[in-house]
Amino acid sequence: MENTSILGQIMKLLPLLIPLFLIQLGLMIAALVDLLKREKTKGPKWMWIIIVVFVNLIGPIVYFVIAREDEL
């Protein structure tokens, strides 16, 4: 009986988790595409790839705020 209550709780949270997952995925893809197109970043590219992929929602945001060097 506990399994159905846990499943029920997950189903209640699903409408909140799906948009969060889509936002995370979109930010990660945008950050990785931008990272691969840039010639210079603040720090090595391999480090930013690890941060963007493994630090979930915050990683891509940190990349966009800190890692990008201004191209004039």
C-alpha positions, 0 to 999 in steps of 0.5 A, spaced: 500 500 500 505 504 501 508 503 493 501 506 491 501 512 496 509 514 493 506 513 486 501 518 488 505 523 491 510 522 485 504 523 480 502 530 484 509 533 483 509 531 476 506 537 473 511 541 477 517 537 475 516 537 467 517 544 466 523 544 471 526 539 467 525 542 460 528 549 463 534 545 465 535 541 459 534 548 454 539 551 458 544 546 458 543 545 451 544 553 450 550 553 454 553 547 451 552 550 444 555 557 446 561 554 449 563 550 443 562 556 438 566 560 443 574 561 442 575 564 448 572 562 455 574 564 462 577 558 464 578 551 460 572 549 456 573 542 459 571 545 466 565 549 463 562 542 460 563 539 466 560 544 470 554 545 465 552 538 465 553 536 472 551 542 476 544 541 473 540 548 473 545 552 476 551 550 472 548 553 465 546 560 469 553 560 472 556 559 465 552 565 462 554 569 467 561 568 469 565 564 463 563 568 457 568 573 455 566 579 451 567 579 444 568 586 441 
